[in-house]
Amino acid sequence: MKYLKQLFLLTFIFIFSCKNEEVKSPIADVSISNTSLERVEPTNWWVNFKDTSLQLLVKEVNIGNSTPSISYDGVSIEKVHKAKSENYLFIDLKIDKSTKPGKFDIIFTFNDDTKKTHTYELKERQKPAEDYKGFDSADAIYLITPDRFANADETNDINQNLKETTIDRTDGYKRHGGDLQGITNHIDYIADLGFTAVWPTPVLINDMPKGSYHGYAITDYYQVDPRFGTLEDYKNLADKLREKDMKLIMDQVANHCGLEHWWMKDLPFEDWVNNQKNYEDNIDSWGNDKNINSNHRRTTNQDSYTAEIDRKGNNEGWFVSTMPDLNQRNPFMAKYIIQNSIWWIETLGLGGIRQDTYPYPDKEFMANWAGSIMNEYPNFSIVGEEWSYNPLLVGYWQKGAKNKDGYESNLKSTMDFPMQKAIVEGIKEEETWGTGLVKMYEGLANDFHYTTPKDLMVFLDNHDEYRVFTALNEDATNVKMALSYMLMLPRIPQIYYGTEILMDDTANPGDHGLIRTDFPGGWNGDKINAFTGEGLSSEKKEMQNFTKKVLNYRKNSDAIHKGKTIHFAPFMGTYFLFRTHKDETVVHIINKNDKPITIDLKRYKEAGLDGKTLKNIISGNEFVWGNEIELTEKGSIILTTKK
């Protein structure tokens, strides 16, 4: 007891003296700088992934001449890679399964014994990987160009720290001011229409001198463009959608970045981007005349006879001189892109990814990219853009395809450009043996080629294509026939914002600035407000109501989500399609006749509807399936046995 008292007294004296003297911690050495480094990416990570590896890109002046060290239970440095530029290090970490979430310092010791530190964080994952459920055929996706949808925060319209500092709503290629909060503010409108998912085109920063509104020239893969809002705004959009049982789909770009991306000022390796030497040799006079463009020969990915120069021309050429083509064959670039995708899935709780220009990057990398994501998130969904009207090419990219070259993409879904073209032509063309509705009939018959047709994403128009109202000769009835047919198919449907109110690009068909017109009512002072209906023409209101009725029926229809499909060859200007699951049958009829016509229903006997009462989901009228049906006007009819 005597010794304990003496020990207590000595401890008290020591503590008291510490309060009166400046005591330096051995960690706080004057040779250590505690300021954050220029970049460490990913900016944070999580514990408990299947893949226990993590590669950090470290960017800081002269960081390549330092040696990093970490002291944190469960985290170890496996390997350190130097780059050609002394301003980079790539650090391979292993994060043990037992690692706890928390923060730790990475200490960089230089040759002169000076040190710099960076505090890194490993977070706890917010939900099990299996709970990241992707989109499927039960969903309907609303595609939005954020700059053109709604401007909720006018204070972020112009940022003087960025290169493009103008707003001009009269110019289709200038920024207009739409933002993330504008989408969030109108979730109720989107949900009430019957949509279950939202896909905004990219909202990461595009610090480009012009044309930055579209989002596809990313200059920082970890930063939201401040003119769209903040990371918190992006998270809030995801959260508010989840509250409505809706999903957020992120538009990502693995093929290229923007020329003003921060790494273009100091490239880490000689092969960080494709045709890098050409760029560096001509950097002082860089422009379209010096660029090596992509030849856009996407068939070189499948063509067993293709010349190597043509394959490289597609995969390695730049889209344009302002979009450097990323070299995914560089293992550090490959890892960077994969980790960035996973970072956004975890950060936002995504319900899917849409990958831009899918056939342009290195296809082995794309298989690894998709496989890495699906390995971590087995119920997730990714759709790839293969802008081709050939089903053979589209089907090649779908998981499980029996490709002769043995290629396995690991990609669940592809964009169904062939069906989009078939629908537009089928509705627009005159009825003959080989034109008109037969295009849709034969287009759907191509489903035998696809591994899982219901996982294809079908659409009528998007941010790159003619507005469907323009494509179909500004005929609202044509649009209704096309839209209702698309929504009945064994597919995942995507609808571009404004299709529901017949937005058009007729003044200059195909012009991207016009295709991406401002949604009426999204800006203060708009005379027409499509969100409330104020000022909308009766034709546009009717289209909006039609879309709402069909989508909301579809939302709860197992027959459409997963039912058996049977269709009958077009006959006398009509086309019948049936979807059936258990006791629910949905009938879709297209009638292109301007005059009344009576159709003998005995031809459709195998649908099993004789004597059954069906309801028209648009008008609410009932119809007893008997020997014939009279079609009194051109248009589409949707009947259901569901009460």
C-alpha positions as CSV (number, residue, x, y, z in Angstrom):
1,M,0.0,0.0,0.0
2,K,2.9,2.3,0.8
3,Y,4.4,1.8,-2.6
4,L,1.0,2.4,-4.3
5,K,0.7,5.8,-2.5
6,Q,4.2,6.8,-3.6
7,L,3.3,5.8,-7.2
8,F,0.1,7.8,-7.1
9,L,2.0,10.9,-5.7
10,L,4.6,10.7,-8.5
11,T,1.9,10.3,-11.1
12,F,0.1,13.4,-9.8
13,I,3.3,15.5,-9.8
14,F,4.0,14.4,-13.4
15,I,0.5,15.3,-14.6
16,F,0.6,18.7,-12.8
17,S,4.0,19.5,-14.3
18,C,2.7,18.7,-17.8
19,K,0.1,21.4,-17.4
20,N,2.7,24.0,-16.7
21,E,5.3,22.9,-19.3
22,E,5.0,22.5,-23.1
23,V,5.4,18.8,-23.7
24,K,6.1,17.7,-27.3
25,S,4.7,14.4,-28.6
26,P,7.3,12.3,-30.3
27,I,4.9,12.0,-33.3
28,A,4.6,15.8,-33.8
29,D,8.2,16.0,-35.1
30,V,9.0,19.3,-36.9
31,S,10.2,17.3,-39.9
32,I,6.6,16.0,-40.5
33,S,4.1,18.0,-42.6
34,N,0.5,17.2,-41.6
35,T,-1.1,19.1,-44.4
36,S,-3.1,16.9,-46.8
37,L,-1.4,15.8,-50.0
38,E,-2.6,17.1,-53.4
39,R,-4.5,13.9,-54.1
40,V,-5.0,10.4,-52.7
41,E,-7.6,8.4,-54.6
42,P,-9.9,6.7,-53.9
43,T,-10.5,9.4,-51.4
44,N,-11.7,6.8,-48.8
45,W,-12.5,3.1,-48.9
46,W,-14.5,0.5,-46.9
47,V,-13.9,-2.6,-44.9
48,N,-15.4,-6.1,-45.7
49,F,-15.1,-6.3,-49.5
50,K,-14.6,-9.7,-51.1
51,D,-11.6,-8.2,-52.8
52,T,-9.2,-7.3,-50.0
53,S,-6.8,-5.3,-52.3
54,L,-6.8,-1.5,-52.7
55,Q,-4.5,0.6,-54.8
56,L,-4.0,4.2,-53.9
57,L,-3.0,6.8,-56.5
58,V,-1.0,9.4,-54.6
59,K,-0.3,12.8,-56.3
60,E,2.1,15.3,-54.7
61,V,5.2,17.1,-55.8
62,N,8.2,14.8,-55.6
63,I,6.1,12.0,-53.8
64,G,7.9,9.4,-56.0
65,N,11.0,10.0,-54.0
66,S,9.4,9.0,-50.7
67,T,8.7,5.7,-48.9
68,P,5.2,5.3,-47.4
69,S,4.5,3.5,-44.2
70,I,1.3,2.6,-42.4
71,S,0.6,1.4,-38.8
72,Y,-2.9,0.2,-38.6
73,D,-4.2,-3.2,-37.6
74,G,-5.3,-5.2,-40.6
75,V,-3.8,-2.9,-43.2
76,S,-0.5,-3.7,-44.9
77,I,1.5,-2.3,-47.8
78,E,2.0,-5.1,-50.3
79,K,3.9,-3.1,-52.9
80,V,4.9,0.5,-53.9
81,H,5.0,1.4,-57.6
82,K,6.9,4.5,-58.9
83,A,5.6,6.2,-62.0
84,K,7.5,7.9,-64.8
85,S,6.5,11.3,-63.2
86,E,8.1,11.8,-59.8
87,N,4.9,13.4,-58.6
88,Y,3.0,10.0,-58.3
89,L,3.1,6.9,-56.2
90,F,0.8,3.9,-56.5
91,I,0.5,1.9,-53.3
92,D,-0.9,-1.6,-53.2
93,L,-2.7,-2.2,-49.9
94,K,-4.2,-5.4,-48.4
95,I,-7.1,-4.8,-46.1
96,D,-7.6,-7.9,-44.0
97,K,-11.1,-9.3,-43.4
98,S,-10.8,-8.5,-39.7
99,T,-9.9,-4.8,-40.3
100,K,-12.0,-2.4,-38.3
101,P,-13.3,0.9,-39.8
102,G,-11.3,3.9,-38.7
103,K,-8.7,6.5,-39.7
104,F,-5.0,6.1,-39.9
105,D,-2.0,8.1,-41.1
106,I,0.1,7.2,-44.2
107,I,3.6,8.6,-43.5
108,F,5.8,9.4,-46.5
109,T,9.5,9.6,-45.6
110,F,11.7,11.4,-48.1
111,N,15.4,10.8,-48.8
112,D,16.3,13.8,-46.6
113,D,14.3,12.3,-43.7
114,T,11.5,14.9,-44.0
115,K,8.1,13.4,-43.7
116,K,4.6,14.1,-45.0
117,T,1.4,12.5,-43.7
118,H,-2.0,11.9,-45.1
119,T,-4.9,10.7,-43.0
120,Y,-6.9,8.0,-44.7
121,E,-10.3,6.5,-43.7
122,L,-11.8,3.1,-44.0
123,K,-15.5,3.2,-43.5
124,E,-18.1,0.7,-42.4
125,R,-20.3,-0.4,-45.3
126,Q,-23.9,0.9,-45.0
127,K,-25.6,-2.3,-46.1
128,P,-24.8,-5.9,-47.3
129,A,-23.6,-6.2,-50.8
130,E,-26.6,-8.4,-51.7
131,D,-28.9,-5.4,-50.9
132,Y,-27.6,-3.4,-53.8
133,K,-30.4,-4.4,-56.1
134,G,-30.1,-3.2,-59.7
135,F,-32.8,-2.4,-62.3
136,D,-34.7,-5.1,-64.1
137,S,-37.7,-5.6,-66.3
138,A,-40.0,-4.5,-63.5
139,D,-38.5,-1.0,-63.7
140,A,-39.2,2.0,-66.0
141,I,-36.3,4.5,-66.3
142,Y,-36.5,8.2,-66.7
143,L,-33.5,9.6,-68.5
144,I,-32.6,13.2,-67.7
145,T,-30.0,15.7,-69.0
146,P,-29.6,17.6,-65.7
147,D,-28.6,20.9,-67.2
148,R,-31.8,21.0,-69.1
149,F,-34.4,19.7,-66.6
150,A,-34.8,22.1,-63.7
151,N,-32.8,24.9,-62.1
152,A,-33.5,24.8,-58.4
153,D,-30.4,26.8,-57.2
154,E,-29.5,29.8,-59.3
155,T,-26.6,30.6,-57.0
156,N,-24.5,27.7,-58.5
157,D,-25.2,28.6,-62.2
158,I,-21.9,30.3,-62.6
159,N,-18.6,29.4,-61.0
160,Q,-15.8,31.9,-61.7
161,N,-13.2,29.3,-60.7
162,L,-14.1,27.2,-63.7
163,K,-13.3,27.7,-67.4
164,E,-16.9,28.1,-68.7
165,T,-18.5,31.0,-66.9
166,T,-21.6,31.8,-68.9
167,I,-25.3,30.9,-68.9
168,D,-27.3,31.2,-72.1
169,R,-30.6,29.4,-72.4
170,T,-31.0,30.6,-76.0
171,D,-27.9,28.6,-77.1
172,G,-28.3,24.8,-77.2
173,Y,-24.6,24.3,-76.5
174,K,-24.2,26.6,-73.6
175,R,-25.0,25.8,-69.9
176,H,-28.6,26.5,-68.9
177,G,-28.4,26.1,-65.2
178,G,-30.3,22.9,-64.4
179,D,-29.0,21.0,-61.3
180,L,-29.3,18.0,-59.0
181,Q,-31.6,19.8,-56.6
182,G,-33.9,20.5,-59.6
183,I,-34.3,16.7,-60.1
184,T,-34.8,16.1,-56.4
185,N,-37.5,18.8,-56.2
186,H,-39.5,17.0,-58.9
187,I,-39.2,13.4,-57.8
188,D,-42.9,13.3,-57.0
189,Y,-43.7,14.3,-60.6
190,I,-41.4,11.5,-61.9
191,A,-42.8,8.9,-59.5
192,D,-46.4,9.9,-60.2
193,L,-45.8,9.3,-63.9
194,G,-45.0,5.7,-62.9
195,F,-41.2,5.6,-63.2
196,T,-39.2,3.5,-60.8
197,A,-35.6,4.7,-61.6
198,V,-33.8,7.9,-62.7
199,W,-30.8,8.0,-64.9
200,P,-29.2,11.5,-65.1
201,T,-26.4,11.9,-67.7
202,P,-23.0,12.5,-66.0
203,V,-22.9,15.1,-63.2
204,L,-19.1,14.9,-62.4
205,I,-17.1,18.0,-63.1
206,N,-16.5,19.0,-66.7
207,D,-14.1,21.9,-66.3
208,M,-13.9,22.5,-70.1
209,P,-13.9,25.9,-71.8
210,K,-17.1,25.1,-73.7
211,G,-19.8,22.5,-74.1
212,S,-19.4,21.4,-70.5
213,Y,-23.2,21.0,-69.9
214,H,-23.5,17.4,-71.3
215,G,-21.1,15.9,-68.7
216,Y,-19.2,13.4,-70.9
217,A,-15.8,15.1,-70.7
218,I,-15.0,14.5,-67.1
219,T,-12.1,16.3,-65.5
220,D,-12.2,14.7,-62.0
221,Y,-13.7,11.3,-61.4
222,Y,-14.3,12.0,-57.7
223,Q,-15.9,15.5,-57.9
224,V,-19.4,16.6,-58.6
225,D,-19.6,19.6,-60.9
226,P,-20.3,22.5,-58.6
227,R,-22.7,23.9,-61.2
228,F,-24.9,20.8,-60.6
229,G,-24.4,21.0,-56.9
230,T,-22.4,19.1,-54.3
231,L,-21.7,15.5,-53.3
232,E,-24.3,16.0,-50.6
233,D,-26.8,17.0,-53.2
234,Y,-26.0,13.9,-55.2
235,K,-26.4,11.8,-52.0
236,N,-29.6,13.5,-51.2
237,L,-31.1,12.7,-54.6
238,A,-30.2,9.1,-54.1
239,D,-31.8,9.1,-50.6
240,K,-35.0,10.8,-51.7
241,L,-35.4,8.3,-54.6
242,R,-35.0,5.4,-52.1
243,E,-37.7,6.9,-50.0
244,K,-40.0,6.4,-53.0
245,D,-38.6,2.9,-53.6
246,M,-36.9,4.3,-56.7
247,K,-33.3,3.7,-57.9
248,L,-30.6,6.1,-59.0
249,I,-28.6,5.0,-62.1
250,M,-25.2,6.6,-62.6
251,D,-23.9,7.4,-66.1
252,Q,-20.2,6.5,-66.1
253,V,-17.4,7.0,-68.8
254,A,-14.5,4.5,-68.8
255,N,-13.5,5.3,-72.4
256,H,-12.3,8.9,-72.2
257,C,-12.0,11.9,-70.0
258,G,-11.9,15.7,-70.7
259,L,-8.7,17.3,-72.0
260,E,-8.7,19.5,-68.9
261,H,-8.6,16.6,-66.6
262,W,-6.0,17.3,-63.9
263,W,-3.8,14.4,-64.8
264,M,-3.3,15.7,-68.4
265,K,-1.1,18.4,-67.0
266,D,1.3,15.7,-65.5
267,L,0.7,12.3,-66.9
268,P,2.0,9.5,-64.6
269,F,3.1,7.1,-67.3
270,E,4.0,7.1,-71.0
271,D,0.9,5.1,-71.8
272,W,-1.7,6.6,-69.5
273,V,-3.8,7.6,-72.5
274,N,-3.9,6.2,-76.0
275,N,-1.8,7.9,-78.6
276,Q,-0.1,9.8,-75.8
277,K,3.1,10.5,-77.7
278,N,1.1,12.1,-80.5
279,Y,-0.6,14.4,-78.0
280,E,2.7,15.3,-76.2
281,D,4.5,15.9,-79.5
282,N,1.8,18.4,-80.6
283,I,0.7,19.8,-77.3
284,D,1.6,23.4,-78.1
285,S,-0.6,23.4,-81.3
286,W,-3.1,20.7,-80.2
287,G,-6.4,20.6,-82.1
288,N,-8.6,18.4,-84.3
289,D,-6.0,18.5,-87.1
290,K,-3.4,16.9,-84.9
291,N,-5.7,14.3,-83.2
292,I,-5.8,10.6,-84.1
293,N,-9.5,10.1,-84.2
294,S,-11.3,6.8,-83.5
295,N,-12.4,5.1,-86.8
296,H,-15.6,4.1,-85.0
297,R,-15.4,0.6,-86.6
298,R,-17.0,-1.2,-83.6
299,T,-17.4,-4.4,-85.5
300,T,-13.6,-4.9,-85.1
301,N,-14.4,-6.2,-81.6
302,Q,-16.2,-9.3,-83.1
303,D,-14.8,-9.5,-86.7
304,S,-12.6,-12.6,-87.0
305,Y,-11.0,-11.1,-90.1
306,T,-10.3,-7.7,-88.8
307,A,-6.9,-6.0,-89.4
308,E,-5.1,-5.0,-86.3
309,I,-4.8,-1.4,-87.5
310,D,-8.6,-1.2,-87.7
311,R,-9.1,-2.7,-84.3
312,K,-6.6,-0.2,-82.8
313,G,-8.3,2.6,-84.7
314,N,-11.6,1.9,-82.9
315,N,-10.2,1.1,-79.4
316,E,-7.3,3.6,-79.3
317,G,-8.4,6.6,-81.3
318,W,-9.8,9.6,-79.5
319,F,-13.5,10.5,-80.0
320,V,-12.5,14.1,-80.5
321,S,-9.4,16.2,-79.7
322,T,-10.9,17.4,-76.4
323,M,-11.6,13.8,-75.1
324,P,-8.4,11.9,-74.4
325,D,-8.8,8.1,-74.9
326,L,-8.0,6.3,-71.7
327,N,-5.6,3.3,-71.9
328,Q,-7.2,0.6,-69.9
329,R,-4.4,-1.8,-70.8
330,N,-2.3,0.2,-68.3
331,P,-2.9,-1.8,-65.1
332,F,-2.9,1.3,-62.9
333,M,-5.5,3.0,-65.1
334,A,-7.6,-0.2,-65.1
335,K,-7.5,-0.4,-61.3
336,Y,-8.3,3.3,-61.0
337,I,-11.5,3.0,-63.1
338,I,-12.7,-0.2,-61.4
339,Q,-12.2,1.3,-57.9
340,N,-13.9,4.6,-58.9
341,S,-17.0,2.7,-60.0
342,I,-17.2,0.8,-56.7
343,W,-16.6,4.0,-54.8
344,W,-19.6,5.6,-56.4
345,I,-21.8,2.5,-55.8
346,E,-21.0,2.6,-52.1
347,T,-21.1,6.4,-51.7
348,L,-24.5,6.8,-53.3
349,G,-26.1,3.4,-52.8
350,L,-26.6,3.1,-56.6
351,G,-29.3,1.0,-58.2
352,G,-27.3,0.6,-61.4
353,I,-24.7,1.9,-63.8
354,R,-25.0,2.9,-67.4
355,Q,-21.6,2.7,-69.1
356,D,-21.0,5.0,-72.1
357,T,-19.5,4.0,-75.4
358,Y,-19.1,0.3,-74.4
359,P,-17.4,-1.1,-77.5
360,Y,-14.6,1.5,-77.6
361,P,-12.4,0.7,-74.6
362,D,-10.3,-2.4,-74.4
363,K,-12.8,-5.2,-74.3
364,E,-10.8,-7.5,-72.0
365,F,-10.7,-4.6,-69.5
366,M,-14.5,-4.1,-69.9
367,A,-15.1,-7.7,-69.0
368,N,-12.9,-7.4,-66.0
369,W,-14.5,-4.1,-65.0
370,A,-18.0,-5.5,-65.1
371,G,-16.9,-8.8,-63.5
372,S,-15.3,-7.0,-60.6
373,I,-18.4,-5.0,-59.9
374,M,-20.8,-8.0,-60.2
375,N,-18.4,-10.1,-58.0
376,E,-18.9,-7.5,-55.2
377,Y,-22.6,-6.8,-55.9
378,P,-24.3,-10.0,-57.2
379,N,-27.7,-8.4,-57.6
380,F,-26.5,-5.2,-59.2
381,S,-27.2,-4.1,-62.8
382,I,-25.0,-2.5,-65.5
383,V,-26.1,-1.5,-69.0
384,G,-23.7,-0.8,-71.8
385,E,-24.2,1.4,-74.7
386,E,-23.6,-0.5,-78.0
387,W,-24.9,2.0,-80.5
388,S,-25.5,-0.5,-83.3
389,Y,-28.6,-1.6,-85.1
390,N,-27.3,-5.1,-85.6
391,P,-28.6,-7.6,-83.0
392,L,-25.5,-9.8,-83.5
393,L,-23.3,-7.0,-82.2
394,V,-25.6,-6.1,-79.4
395,G,-26.0,-9.7,-78.2
396,Y,-22.3,-10.2,-78.2
397,W,-21.9,-8.0,-75.2
398,Q,-24.5,-9.7,-73.0
399,K,-23.4,-12.1,-70.3
400,G,-23.7,-15.7,-71.2
401,A,-23.6,-15.1,-75.0
402,K,-22.2,-18.1,-76.8
403,N,-19.5,-16.1,-78.7
404,K,-17.3,-18.1,-81.1
405,D,-14.2,-16.3,-79.8
406,G,-15.1,-17.3,-76.2
407,Y,-15.5,-13.7,-75.0
408,E,-17.5,-13.4,-71.8
409,S,-18.5,-9.8,-71.0
410,N,-20.0,-10.2,-67.5
411,L,-22.5,-7.5,-68.7
412,K,-26.1,-8.1,-67.8
413,S,-27.7,-5.5,-70.1
414,T,-27.1,-3.7,-73.3
415,M,-29.0,-0.8,-75.0
416,D,-31.5,-2.2,-77.5
417,F,-30.8,0.1,-80.5
418,P,-32.1,-2.5,-83.0
419,M,-35.5,-2.5,-81.4
420,Q,-35.6,1.3,-81.2
421,K,-35.0,1.5,-84.9
422,A,-37.5,-1.3,-85.6
423,I,-40.3,0.5,-83.7
424,V,-39.7,3.9,-85.3
425,E,-39.6,2.4,-88.8
426,G,-42.5,0.1,-88.1
427,I,-44.8,2.9,-87.0
428,K,-43.6,5.4,-89.6
429,E,-43.5,3.3,-92.7
430,E,-46.3,2.4,-95.0
431,E,-47.8,-1.1,-94.7
432,T,-46.4,-3.5,-97.3
433,W,-45.1,-7.0,-97.2
434,G,-41.7,-5.9,-96.1
435,T,-42.3,-2.5,-94.4
436,G,-44.3,-1.1,-91.6
437,L,-45.4,-3.2,-88.6
438,V,-43.4,-6.3,-89.9
439,K,-40.2,-4.4,-88.8
440,M,-41.4,-4.6,-85.2
441,Y,-42.6,-8.1,-85.6
442,E,-39.3,-9.3,-87.0
443,G,-37.3,-7.1,-84.6
444,L,-38.9,-8.9,-81.7
445,A,-38.3,-12.2,-83.4
446,N,-34.6,-11.5,-83.1
447,D,-34.9,-12.3,-79.3
448,F,-33.8,-15.9,-80.1
449,H,-30.3,-14.4,-80.4
450,Y,-30.1,-12.8,-77.0
451,T,-29.2,-14.6,-73.8
452,T,-31.8,-12.9,-71.7
453,P,-34.0,-10.5,-73.8
454,K,-35.8,-9.1,-70.8
455,D,-32.5,-7.6,-69.6
456,L,-32.1,-5.5,-72.7
457,M,-32.8,-1.7,-72.2
458,V,-35.2,-0.5,-74.9
459,F,-36.0,3.1,-75.7
460,L,-37.6,5.3,-78.3
461,D,-35.2,8.2,-78.1
462,N,-32.4,9.6,-75.8
463,H,-30.0,12.4,-75.5
464,D,-28.3,11.6,-78.8
465,E,-31.2,10.5,-81.0
466,Y,-34.0,12.4,-82.7
467,R,-36.9,13.1,-80.4
468,V,-39.4,10.5,-81.1
469,F,-42.2,13.0,-81.7
470,T,-40.1,14.5,-84.5
471,A,-39.0,11.0,-85.8
472,L,-42.7,10.0,-86.1
473,N,-43.8,13.1,-88.1
474,E,-45.1,15.0,-85.1
475,D,-48.0,12.6,-84.8
476,A,-49.1,12.1,-81.2
477,T,-51.0,8.9,-82.1
478,N,-47.9,7.5,-83.7
479,V,-46.0,8.2,-80.5
480,K,-48.7,6.5,-78.3
481,M,-48.5,3.4,-80.5
482,A,-44.7,3.3,-80.3
483,L,-44.6,4.0,-76.5
484,S,-47.3,1.6,-75.5
485,Y,-45.8,-1.2,-77.6
486,M,-42.3,-0.6,-76.1
487,L,-43.8,-0.7,-72.6
488,M,-45.4,-4.1,-73.2
489,L,-42.2,-5.8,-74.4
490,P,-40.0,-8.2,-72.3
491,R,-37.5,-5.4,-71.8
492,I,-36.3,-2.7,-69.4
493,P,-37.8,0.5,-70.8
494,Q,-36.1,3.9,-70.8
495,I,-38.0,7.1,-71.6
496,Y,-36.2,10.4,-72.2
497,Y,-37.5,13.4,-70.2
498,G,-40.1,15.3,-72.2
499,T,-41.3,12.4,-74.3
500,E,-44.4,12.4,-72.1
501,I,-45.2,16.0,-73.3
502,L,-44.2,15.5,-77.0
503,M,-41.0,17.5,-76.9
504,D,-39.4,17.8,-80.3
505,D,-36.3,18.8,-82.3
506,T,-38.2,19.4,-85.5
507,A,-36.6,22.8,-86.1
508,N,-33.2,21.1,-86.7
509,P,-33.6,17.3,-86.5
510,G,-30.7,15.6,-84.8
511,D,-29.2,18.8,-83.3
512,H,-28.0,17.8,-79.9
513,G,-28.6,21.2,-78.3
514,L,-32.2,21.0,-79.5
515,I,-32.7,17.4,-78.5
516,R,-31.7,18.4,-75.0
517,T,-34.2,21.3,-74.8
518,D,-35.2,22.8,-71.4
519,F,-38.1,21.1,-69.7
520,P,-40.9,23.7,-69.4
521,G,-41.5,24.8,-65.9
522,G,-38.0,24.0,-64.7
523,W,-37.0,27.7,-64.6
524,N,-38.4,30.7,-62.8
525,G,-40.5,32.7,-65.3
526,D,-41.3,29.8,-67.6
527,K,-44.7,30.5,-69.2
528,I,-45.4,26.8,-69.6
529,N,-45.1,24.4,-66.6
530,A,-45.2,20.7,-67.5
531,F,-44.9,19.8,-63.8
532,T,-48.2,21.4,-63.0
533,G,-49.8,21.4,-66.5
534,E,-50.1,25.1,-66.6
535,G,-50.0,26.3,-70.2
536,L,-49.6,22.8,-71.7
537,S,-51.7,22.2,-74.8
538,S,-54.5,19.7,-74.6
539,E,-52.5,17.3,-76.9
540,K,-49.5,17.4,-74.6
541,K,-51.6,16.9,-71.5
542,E,-53.3,14.0,-73.1
543,M,-49.9,12.4,-73.9
544,Q,-48.8,13.0,-70.4
545,N,-51.9,11.3,-69.0
546,F,-51.6,8.4,-71.5
547,T,-48.0,7.9,-70.4
548,K,-49.0,8.0,-66.7
549,K,-51.8,5.4,-67.1
550,V,-49.6,2.9,-69.1
551,L,-46.6,3.2,-66.8
552,N,-48.6,2.9,-63.6
553,Y,-50.4,-0.2,-64.9
554,R,-47.0,-1.6,-66.0
555,K,-45.5,-1.0,-62.5
556,N,-47.8,-3.6,-61.0
557,S,-48.1,-6.1,-63.9
558,D,-46.4,-9.4,-63.4
559,A,-47.5,-10.3,-67.0
560,I,-45.4,-7.5,-68.4
561,H,-42.5,-8.0,-65.9
562,K,-42.0,-11.7,-66.4
563,G,-44.8,-13.1,-68.4
564,K,-44.8,-15.3,-71.5
565,T,-44.8,-13.4,-74.8
566,I,-46.7,-14.4,-77.9
567,H,-47.3,-12.2,-81.0
568,F,-49.0,-12.7,-84.3
569,A,-47.7,-11.6,-87.7
570,P,-49.1,-8.2,-88.7
571,F,-52.5,-8.6,-90.5
572,M,-54.5,-5.9,-92.3
573,G,-52.6,-3.1,-90.7
574,T,-52.8,-4.5,-87.2
575,Y,-50.4,-6.2,-84.9
576,F,-51.4,-8.2,-81.8
577,L,-49.1,-9.0,-78.9
578,F,-50.0,-10.9,-75.7
579,R,-48.2,-11.1,-72.3
580,T,-49.4,-13.7,-69.9
581,H,-48.5,-14.7,-66.3
582,K,-50.8,-17.0,-64.3
583,D,-54.3,-15.4,-64.5
584,E,-53.2,-12.1,-65.9
585,T,-53.1,-11.5,-69.7
586,V,-52.3,-8.2,-71.3
587,V,-53.2,-7.6,-74.9
588,H,-51.6,-4.9,-77.0
589,I,-53.1,-4.0,-80.3
590,I,-51.7,-1.6,-82.9
591,N,-54.1,-0.4,-85.6
592,K,-52.7,1.7,-88.3
593,N,-55.9,2.0,-90.3
594,D,-57.5,5.4,-90.6
595,K,-60.9,3.9,-91.3
596,P,-62.9,1.5,-89.0
597,I,-62.0,-2.2,-89.5
598,T,-63.3,-5.5,-88.0
599,I,-60.8,-8.2,-87.1
600,D,-61.7,-11.8,-86.7
601,L,-60.4,-13.0,-83.3
602,K,-60.5,-16.7,-84.1
603,R,-57.0,-16.2,-85.5
604,Y,-55.8,-15.5,-81.9
605,K,-57.5,-18.4,-80.3
606,E,-54.3,-19.8,-78.8
607,A,-54.2,-16.8,-76.5
608,G,-56.9,-18.5,-74.5
609,L,-59.2,-15.5,-74.0
610,D,-62.5,-16.8,-75.4
611,G,-65.4,-15.5,-73.4
612,K,-63.2,-13.5,-70.9
613,T,-63.9,-10.0,-70.0
614,L,-61.0,-7.6,-70.4
615,K,-60.6,-3.9,-69.4
616,N,-59.1,-1.1,-71.5
617,I,-56.5,0.4,-69.2
618,I,-56.7,3.8,-70.9
619,S,-60.5,4.3,-71.2
620,G,-61.6,1.9,-68.5
621,N,-64.2,0.3,-70.9
622,E,-64.8,-3.4,-70.7
623,F,-64.6,-5.8,-73.7
624,V,-65.7,-9.5,-73.9
625,W,-63.4,-11.5,-76.0
626,G,-65.6,-13.1,-78.6
627,N,-65.5,-13.7,-82.4
628,E,-64.4,-10.3,-83.5
629,I,-63.2,-6.8,-82.5
630,E,-64.1,-3.6,-84.2
631,L,-61.3,-1.1,-84.3
632,T,-62.8,2.3,-85.0
633,E,-59.7,4.5,-85.1
634,K,-56.0,4.5,-85.6
635,G,-54.0,3.9,-82.5
636,S,-53.1,1.4,-79.8
637,I,-55.4,-0.5,-77.5
638,I,-54.2,-2.1,-74.2
639,L,-56.6,-4.7,-72.7
640,T,-56.1,-6.6,-69.4
641,T,-57.8,-9.5,-67.7
642,K,-56.6,-8.0,-64.4
643,K,-59.5,-6.5,-62.4
